[in-house]
């Protein structure tokens, strides 16, 4: 069975998705209404939680197999829970998986918005074990 996954943080970087899932999948822009992304305290990654009126931009990855989804579950760890959400794409609304911060762990979020561009520039090279490009 093929799965769809909405990502909003480190897994939006194709290099990270490939390293974690074992290969790349088809990706397209998508957004998740009524959810916000905040930086996790002391970490280089974000957390997602429901927030009425907010909007989260991200990617829809399609065609994930069960093995890839299992690797992603392990990568996300116990801070997150995989849940189904309704996202919006250029082809309409879709019901897909995403990872949200577990309700009992939301106190770990800083309240500061997470910035993908800043992550990509400053933190991604370290995550991948590469020197930062200048």
N, C-alpha and C positions, 0 to 999 in steps of 0.2 A: 504494500500500500504506500502510495506517495503522500508525503506530508507537506504542508506549507508553514513557513515560520516568518513572523515579523520580528526584525531586529532593529534596535534603536541606539546601540552603543558600540562596544568593541567589535561585536560580530558584524557590524556594517563594513568593516575593513575586510576586503576579500582575502587578504593575506591571513588574517586571523580565522576567518570562516574556513578556509582551506586547511589550515594547520589543525583546527579542532575537529571539523567534520570529516576530514580525510579527503575531501575533494571540493571543488566549487560546484555550485548549482546555479540555475537561472535566477537572476535577481532583477527587480524593478522597484522604482520608488513607490512608497505607500505612506499613509499617515493613519494614526490612531487617535480618534477623537476622545475627549474626556479623560486623558491620561497625561502625566507629566514625568519628565526625567530629571533626576537630581544626582549630584555627585555623592558617592558613598564616602563617608568620612575616612580619611587616611588611605584612600585607594585611587587607582587610575581608571576606575570603571564606574558606570552609573547604575541606578536602580529606577525602575518604573513603578508608578502607582496611580490609581484612579484619582483624577482631579477634574470635577465638572468644569466645563468651559475651556480646559486646556487642550492642546493638540501636540502630538509627538510625530515628528517626521522620521522616517526610517526606510528600511528595505524589506520587500517581500521576497523570500527565497522559496523557490518551488521545486518539487521533485525530490525532496529529502526522503531517504529510506529509513527504516527502523534503526539500522546500525548507526547512521549519522545522527539521528535524533538521540539515541542512547549516549553517544560521545558528547553531544551538546548538553545533555542533562548532567553528566558528570562534570563538565567544564563549569557549568553554572553553580553547582554545589547546593548546599542547604540554605543559602541566603535567599534563593529564588524558588518559585514554584511555576511550573509550566501550566498555562491556562489558555483557554480559547477566548479570543476577542474578535470583534468585527472591525476590520480595517477598511479604508477607502483607497481604491487604486484608480488608474485611468480606465479600467474595465468595470468599475462599479465596486460594490461592497463585497467583501469576502470574509468568511469565518476561518481563522487561522490560529496557530499556536503562537504564544509569546511567553517570555519569562518576566514575571513580576516579583517584586520583593514580597516575601511572606509577611502577612499582617503583623505577626509578633516581632519582626525584625526591622520594621520601618523606622525605628529610632536611630538606625545606623546611617540614614540619609542626612546630608548636611543642610538641605534646604536651598543650596546653591544650584542653579541650573548647570547641567553637564554640557560641555562644548566638544563636539566631535572634531571640529577642525583643530582645536588646541591639542586634543588627544593624538590626532594623526601626526601633527608636527612634532610634539614634544615627548610623547609617551610611547607611541607605537614602535619606534626603533628599539627602545629598551625592551619592550615586551617580546619582540621578535629576536632579541639578542644581536642587533645590528647597531653600528655606530650611527649617530644622528647625521642626516645630510645637512649640509650648510649651503 
